[in-house]
């Protein structure tokens, strides 16, 4: 909403995304197919030769990572561009084709940024959870564990959500 009109409203943005539900559902179906292919390639290891295992591993990695990057571009293209399923792929392909170096450099930068933030965020979350446990365990061992686990889970989930937001914002 903000990118297209200069103003944002959560209800307008939600309604706009909801109006693209057939396209988003189609993209979800493609994601399921790709996920099944990747899982099949990963599970086919250990059954064949070393060369087949290497090729299957490489192909599964390329499919998985390629789809992650593509999906980050496809959803905003579908919603912001108000496009159907096929047109979304065409537009996203044109954007990627004309900005391949920029997307590649941006992806490396985003991975570095989210990797550093993720590592530090998880480390700080675990240290804070341990601190809470040490603080509360003299009162009650069970209370200390419960509070520390809930805090760690919540804080690590928040770190993951922020990382996902940064990736989505970059591709939008």
Backbone as CSV, one residue per row, in Angstrom:
resi,resn,N_x,N_y,N_z,CA_x,CA_y,CA_z,C_x,C_y,C_z
1,UNK,0.826,-1.184,0.000,0.000,0.000,0.000,0.871,1.248,0.000
2,UNK,1.846,1.254,0.877,2.689,2.448,1.004,3.542,2.652,-0.244
3,UNK,4.083,1.572,-0.785,4.927,1.675,-1.978,4.124,2.215,-3.154
4,UNK,2.899,1.744,-3.318,2.112,2.110,-4.495,1.405,3.451,-4.345
5,UNK,0.868,3.751,-3.161,0.035,4.943,-3.002,0.619,6.019,-2.097
6,UNK,1.709,5.742,-1.415,2.307,6.744,-0.545,1.683,6.794,0.840
7,UNK,0.614,6.074,1.056,-0.021,5.982,2.360,-0.250,4.510,2.634
8,UNK,-0.263,4.166,3.898,-0.508,2.766,4.200,-1.592,2.631,5.248
9,UNK,-2.359,1.605,5.043,-3.401,1.242,5.982,-3.408,-0.273,6.023
10,UNK,-3.364,-0.832,7.213,-3.308,-2.280,7.345,-4.534,-2.939,6.711
11,UNK,-5.697,-2.338,6.875,-6.907,-2.945,6.300,-6.874,-2.914,4.778
12,UNK,-6.401,-1.815,4.186,-6.296,-1.753,2.715,-5.262,-2.755,2.211
13,UNK,-4.129,-2.835,2.894,-3.085,-3.767,2.478,-3.576,-5.205,2.597
14,UNK,-4.282,-5.517,3.670,-4.821,-6.858,3.851,-5.838,-7.191,2.769
15,UNK,-6.739,-6.250,2.484,-7.739,-6.469,1.436,-7.095,-6.643,0.069
16,UNK,-6.049,-5.891,-0.190,-5.345,-6.012,-1.471,-4.694,-7.392,-1.581
17,UNK,-4.033,-7.827,-0.519,-3.415,-9.156,-0.532,-4.483,-10.240,-0.643
18,UNK,-5.593,-10.044,0.046,-6.687,-11.016,-0.012,-7.284,-11.104,-1.412
19,UNK,-7.306,-9.989,-2.126,-7.849,-10.005,-3.485,-6.965,-10.809,-4.439
20,UNK,-5.731,-11.060,-4.059,-4.796,-11.832,-4.892,-4.726,-13.281,-4.428
21,UNK,-5.704,-13.754,-3.668,-5.658,-15.094,-3.104,-5.492,-16.196,-4.135
22,UNK,-6.094,-16.124,-5.328,-5.848,-17.221,-6.276,-4.374,-17.317,-6.689
23,UNK,-3.752,-16.168,-6.899,-2.339,-16.150,-7.278,-1.481,-16.661,-6.130
24,UNK,-1.758,-16.196,-4.921,-0.984,-16.622,-3.749,-1.180,-18.118,-3.504
25,UNK,-2.384,-18.611,-3.702,-2.651,-20.042,-3.561,-1.878,-20.840,-4.616
26,UNK,-1.825,-20.322,-5.845,-1.041,-20.979,-6.897,0.441,-21.014,-6.559
27,UNK,0.952,-19.908,-6.016,2.357,-19.869,-5.608,2.614,-20.850,-4.466
28,UNK,1.650,-20.989,-3.573,1.791,-21.961,-2.481,1.826,-23.381,-3.041
29,UNK,1.020,-23.655,-4.067,1.026,-24.985,-4.698,2.375,-25.270,-5.349
30,UNK,2.940,-24.265,-6.010,4.265,-24.431,-6.600,5.292,-24.688,-5.505
31,UNK,5.163,-23.989,-4.390,6.085,-24.186,-3.267,6.007,-25.616,-2.742
32,UNK,4.805,-26.167,-2.687,4.644,-27.551,-2.226,5.324,-28.517,-3.194
33,UNK,5.139,-28.311,-4.485,5.764,-29.180,-5.490,7.283,-29.106,-5.379
34,UNK,7.805,-27.900,-5.263,9.261,-27.734,-5.139,9.758,-28.374,-3.848
35,UNK,9.019,-28.222,-2.776,9.401,-28.826,-1.500,9.430,-30.354,-1.605
36,UNK,8.457,-30.931,-2.289,8.425,-32.384,-2.481,9.617,-32.827,-3.326
37,UNK,9.925,-32.081,-4.400,11.083,-32.407,-5.243,12.381,-32.343,-4.444
38,UNK,12.533,-31.276,-3.667,13.745,-31.115,-2.856,13.854,-32.251,-1.846
39,UNK,12.753,-32.572,-1.190,12.753,-33.677,-0.226,13.082,-35.000,-0.882
40,UNK,12.545,-35.210,-2.072,12.818,-36.439,-2.812,14.299,-36.533,-3.194
41,UNK,14.854,-35.408,-3.640,16.276,-35.399,-4.004,17.163,-35.620,-2.779
42,UNK,16.798,-35.009,-1.670,17.595,-35.186,-0.454,17.504,-36.618,0.067
43,UNK,16.323,-37.223,-0.029,16.141,-38.586,0.455,16.676,-39.624,-0.515
44,UNK,16.925,-39.231,-1.767,17.432,-40.199,-2.738,18.925,-40.446,-2.543
45,UNK,19.566,-39.614,-1.729,20.968,-39.867,-1.402,21.071,-41.200,-0.691
46,UNK,22.223,-41.708,-0.581,22.491,-42.985,0.092,21.959,-44.186,-0.686
47,UNK,21.391,-43.982,-1.858,20.869,-45.111,-2.621,21.666,-45.369,-3.892
48,UNK,22.367,-44.372,-4.358,23.026,-44.469,-5.660,24.530,-44.265,-5.510
49,UNK,25.125,-43.859,-6.605,26.563,-43.632,-6.614,26.903,-42.280,-5.993
50,UNK,28.181,-42.061,-5.786,28.661,-40.802,-5.216,28.349,-39.647,-6.153
51,UNK,28.495,-39.853,-7.445,28.227,-38.794,-8.427,26.741,-38.441,-8.410
52,UNK,25.878,-39.465,-8.371,24.428,-39.204,-8.300,24.087,-38.447,-7.021
53,UNK,24.690,-38.844,-5.914,24.450,-38.160,-4.639,24.869,-36.692,-4.709
54,UNK,26.024,-36.440,-5.311,26.521,-35.072,-5.453,25.599,-34.243,-6.333
55,UNK,25.164,-34.808,-7.460,24.252,-34.099,-8.353,22.902,-33.843,-7.673
56,UNK,22.373,-34.846,-6.986,21.091,-34.696,-6.291,21.196,-33.638,-5.199
57,UNK,22.295,-33.653,-4.464,22.505,-32.671,-3.410,22.602,-31.257,-3.990
58,UNK,23.359,-31.109,-5.066,23.517,-29.802,-5.711,22.189,-29.305,-6.261
59,UNK,21.455,-30.175,-6.943,20.173,-29.787,-7.523,19.166,-29.424,-6.432
60,UNK,19.143,-30.174,-5.342,18.209,-29.857,-4.258,18.552,-28.512,-3.628
61,UNK,19.843,-28.234,-3.482,20.276,-26.944,-2.923,19.861,-25.801,-3.840
62,UNK,20.120,-25.950,-5.146,19.780,-24.896,-6.112,18.264,-24.666,-6.135
63,UNK,17.491,-25.743,-6.153,16.031,-25.605,-6.149,15.532,-24.915,-4.884
64,UNK,16.035,-25.353,-3.748,15.578,-24.805,-2.469,15.939,-23.325,-2.331
65,UNK,17.183,-22.997,-2.590,17.622,-21.607,-2.460,17.010,-20.724,-3.535
66,UNK,16.926,-21.248,-4.747,16.318,-20.489,-5.843,14.867,-20.163,-5.548
67,UNK,14.134,-21.131,-5.010,12.728,-20.877,-4.696,12.589,-19.882,-3.552
68,UNK,13.486,-19.945,-2.553,13.431,-18.967,-1.456,13.541,-17.555,-2.004
69,UNK,14.520,-17.360,-2.874,14.739,-16.034,-3.451,13.571,-15.652,-4.347
70,UNK,13.120,-16.580,-5.186,12.017,-16.291,-6.112,10.735,-15.964,-5.353
71,UNK,10.441,-16.702,-4.304,9.189,-16.456,-3.579,9.199,-15.102,-2.895
72,UNK,10.374,-14.657,-2.463,10.471,-13.334,-1.858,10.158,-12.234,-2.866
73,UNK,10.372,-12.507,-4.139,10.087,-11.541,-5.193,8.681,-11.730,-5.745
74,UNK,8.208,-12.969,-5.809,6.918,-13.254,-6.441,5.731,-12.688,-5.657
75,UNK,5.727,-12.827,-4.358,4.587,-12.361,-3.560,4.405,-10.849,-3.687
76,UNK,5.451,-10.029,-3.488,5.249,-8.585,-3.681,4.840,-8.223,-5.112
77,UNK,5.397,-8.919,-6.102,5.023,-8.641,-7.494,3.541,-8.929,-7.707
78,UNK,3.068,-10.037,-7.161,1.660,-10.399,-7.324,0.736,-9.393,-6.647
79,UNK,1.077,-9.004,-5.413,0.187,-8.132,-4.647,0.297,-6.684,-5.101
80,UNK,1.510,-6.166,-5.203,1.692,-4.768,-5.578,1.314,-4.546,-7.048
81,UNK,1.723,-5.484,-7.910,1.439,-5.335,-9.334,0.031,-5.713,-9.721
82,UNK,-0.734,-6.301,-8.778,-2.111,-6.712,-9.042,-2.164,-7.637,-10.258
83,UNK,-1.270,-8.652,-10.255,-1.133,-9.548,-11.392,-1.654,-10.945,-11.082
84,UNK,-1.990,-11.670,-12.125,-2.384,-13.059,-11.999,-1.171,-13.959,-11.896
85,UNK,-1.420,-15.260,-11.842,-0.372,-16.245,-11.620,0.713,-16.192,-12.699
86,UNK,0.329,-16.326,-13.950,1.303,-16.353,-15.056,2.006,-15.010,-15.209
87,UNK,1.245,-13.928,-15.135,1.843,-12.594,-15.276,2.803,-12.275,-14.139
88,UNK,2.534,-12.819,-12.958,3.437,-12.624,-11.820,4.796,-13.234,-12.129
89,UNK,4.804,-14.468,-12.672,6.071,-15.112,-13.029,6.795,-14.334,-14.123
90,UNK,6.054,-13.869,-15.120,6.676,-13.097,-16.216,7.318,-11.819,-15.686
91,UNK,6.571,-11.069,-14.874,7.083,-9.812,-14.330,8.282,-10.050,-13.412
92,UNK,8.197,-11.042,-12.553,9.308,-11.350,-11.647,10.534,-11.782,-12.443
93,UNK,10.330,-12.585,-13.509,11.450,-13.007,-14.341,12.099,-11.806,-15.019
94,UNK,11.288,-10.866,-15.514,11.837,-9.654,-16.138,12.632,-8.823,-15.130
95,UNK,12.099,-8.682,-13.920,12.811,-7.922,-12.882,14.139,-8.591,-12.571
96,UNK,14.106,-9.916,-12.390,15.327,-10.647,-12.051,16.332,-10.594,-13.189
97,UNK,15.857,-10.778,-14.417,16.747,-10.793,-15.576,17.463,-9.450,-15.738
98,UNK,16.765,-8.360,-15.497,17.346,-7.029,-15.685,18.135,-6.536,-14.473
99,UNK,18.067,-7.248,-13.376,18.749,-6.813,-12.148,19.490,-7.959,-11.470
100,UNK,20.038,-8.873,-12.249,20.645,-10.075,-11.701,21.795,-9.774,-10.742
101,UNK,22.680,-8.868,-11.113,23.821,-8.533,-10.260,23.340,-7.851,-8.980
102,UNK,22.388,-6.935,-9.113,21.857,-6.230,-7.953,21.171,-7.198,-6.990
103,UNK,20.386,-8.122,-7.533,19.705,-9.108,-6.683,20.729,-10.023,-6.012
104,UNK,21.731,-10.460,-6.762,22.769,-11.323,-6.190,23.533,-10.632,-5.080
105,UNK,23.958,-9.395,-5.320,24.686,-8.644,-4.299,23.794,-8.370,-3.091
106,UNK,22.546,-8.027,-3.353,21.600,-7.779,-2.263,21.360,-9.024,-1.436
107,UNK,21.245,-10.170,-2.108,21.022,-11.432,-1.395,22.214,-11.756,-0.497
108,UNK,23.420,-11.551,-1.000,24.616,-11.783,-0.176,24.606,-10.844,1.029
109,UNK,24.301,-9.569,0.788,24.253,-8.598,1.882,23.186,-8.933,2.911
110,UNK,22.001,-9.311,2.435,20.909,-9.671,3.344,21.270,-10.907,4.150
111,UNK,21.896,-11.898,3.503,22.292,-13.109,4.228,23.340,-12.804,5.298
112,UNK,24.287,-11.927,4.980,25.295,-11.543,5.971,24.631,-10.809,7.134
113,UNK,23.785,-9.832,6.816,23.109,-9.043,7.845,22.228,-9.921,8.733
114,UNK,21.395,-10.746,8.125,20.499,-11.584,8.921,21.266,-12.692,9.649
115,UNK,22.373,-13.137,9.074,23.197,-14.139,9.748,23.835,-13.582,11.006
116,UNK,24.393,-12.390,10.893,25.015,-11.754,12.064,23.961,-11.438,13.116
117,UNK,22.851,-10.832,12.676,21.786,-10.497,13.628,21.202,-11.762,14.253
118,UNK,21.031,-12.798,13.448,20.489,-14.054,13.960,21.407,-14.675,14.996
119,UNK,22.693,-14.723,14.692,23.655,-15.301,15.636,23.688,-14.510,16.939
120,UNK,23.839,-13.188,16.808,23.896,-12.358,18.015,22.576,-12.391,18.781
121,UNK,21.461,-12.369,18.058,20.150,-12.408,18.699,19.931,-13.688,19.473
122,UNK,20.293,-14.818,18.881,20.138,-16.102,19.571,21.087,-16.177,20.762
123,UNK,22.324,-15.724,20.580,23.297,-15.755,21.683,22.821,-14.907,22.857
124,UNK,22.367,-13.689,22.573,21.881,-12.807,23.645,20.631,-13.403,24.292
125,UNK,19.748,-13.983,23.478,18.530,-14.602,24.015,18.871,-15.742,24.967
126,UNK,19.803,-16.587,24.555,20.189,-17.711,25.405,20.890,-17.245,26.676
127,UNK,21.748,-16.236,26.557,22.411,-15.690,27.751,21.394,-15.065,28.705
128,UNK,20.432,-14.319,28.161,19.402,-13.712,29.009,18.540,-14.799,29.668
129,UNK,18.218,-15.840,28.912,17.426,-16.943,29.475,18.207,-17.630,30.591
130,UNK,19.489,-17.834,30.371,20.328,-18.442,31.424,20.378,-17.541,32.660
131,UNK,20.482,-16.227,32.411,20.475,-15.274,33.523,19.171,-15.329,34.305
132,UNK,18.054,-15.423,33.597,16.757,-15.552,34.274,16.693,-16.846,35.085
133,UNK,17.206,-17.920,34.500,17.222,-19.194,35.217,18.047,-19.073,36.492
134,UNK,19.231,-18.475,36.399,20.102,-18.329,37.571,19.449,-17.436,38.630
135,UNK,18.719,-16.427,38.176,18.064,-15.507,39.094,16.877,-16.169,39.810
136,UNK,16.120,-16.979,39.066,14.891,-17.560,39.613,15.058,-18.955,40.218
137,UNK,16.126,-19.653,39.861,16.277,-21.024,40.354,16.419,-21.130,41.875
138,UNK,17.003,-20.133,42.567,17.004,-20.255,44.036,15.591,-20.232,44.618
139,UNK,14.672,-19.538,43.950,13.281,-19.514,44.434,12.592,-20.844,44.150
140,UNK,12.733,-21.269,42.887,12.120,-22.526,42.473,12.806,-22.990,41.190
141,UNK,13.351,-24.185,41.239,14.060,-24.731,40.084,13.125,-24.827,38.874
142,UNK,11.910,-25.325,39.091,10.928,-25.491,38.011,10.537,-24.138,37.435
143,UNK,10.314,-23.155,38.305,9.971,-21.802,37.851,11.104,-21.223,37.014
144,UNK,12.342,-21.406,37.452,13.503,-20.916,36.716,13.588,-21.513,35.326
145,UNK,13.394,-22.821,35.235,13.439,-23.490,33.922,12.288,-23.008,33.049
146,UNK,11.090,-22.951,33.624,9.909,-22.557,32.846,10.064,-21.148,32.280
147,UNK,10.451,-20.212,33.104,10.605,-18.823,32.659,11.727,-18.725,31.622
148,UNK,12.832,-19.399,31.860,13.965,-19.345,30.925,13.595,-19.933,29.573
149,UNK,12.905,-21.055,29.553,12.522,-21.696,28.287,11.529,-20.823,27.520
150,UNK,10.525,-20.304,28.222,9.535,-19.445,27.554,10.208,-18.183,27.020
151,UNK,11.078,-17.584,27.813,11.778,-16.384,27.364,12.652,-16.684,26.152
152,UNK,13.441,-17.750,26.214,14.335,-18.097,25.101,13.532,-18.365,23.834
153,UNK,12.457,-19.139,23.943,11.626,-19.436,22.777,11.049,-18.155,22.173
154,UNK,10.522,-17.276,23.014,9.923,-16.022,22.541,10.969,-15.115,21.904
155,UNK,12.106,-14.968,22.545,13.151,-14.086,22.029,13.730,-14.615,20.723
156,UNK,13.972,-15.906,20.627,14.508,-16.485,19.385,13.475,-16.396,18.267
157,UNK,12.206,-16.577,18.599,11.141,-16.413,17.596,11.097,-14.977,17.095
158,UNK,11.275,-14.023,17.990,11.298,-12.609,17.609,12.474,-12.314,16.676
159,UNK,13.623,-12.872,16.975,14.801,-12.696,16.114,14.518,-13.251,14.715
160,UNK,13.929,-14.436,14.645,13.580,-15.028,13.356,12.564,-14.200,12.598
161,UNK,11.586,-13.650,13.301,10.569,-12.806,12.672,11.189,-11.531,12.119
162,UNK,12.077,-10.920,12.866,12.741,-9.700,12.397,13.593,-10.014,11.160
163,UNK,14.312,-11.134,11.187,15.103,-11.526,10.018,14.209,-11.727,8.796
164,UNK,13.080,-12.382,8.964,12.153,-12.596,7.852,11.589,-11.272,7.355
165,UNK,11.290,-10.360,8.265,10.794,-9.039,7.887,11.832,-8.287,7.051
166,UNK,13.090,-8.355,7.459,14.159,-7.674,6.716,14.263,-8.242,5.301
167,UNK,14.232,-9.558,5.168,14.302,-10.196,3.836,13.100,-9.791,2.971
168,UNK,11.907,-9.861,3.552,10.701,-9.522,2.801,10.709,-8.059,2.405
169,UNK,11.121,-7.184,3.325,11.180,-5.754,3.007,12.167,-5.475,1.885
170,UNK,13.312,-6.147,1.908,14.294,-5.941,0.844,13.703,-6.302,-0.515
171,UNK,13.067,-7.448,-0.624,12.537,-7.869,-1.916,11.307,-7.068,-2.328
172,UNK,10.543,-6.581,-1.353,9.405,-5.732,-1.701,9.917,-4.440,-2.311
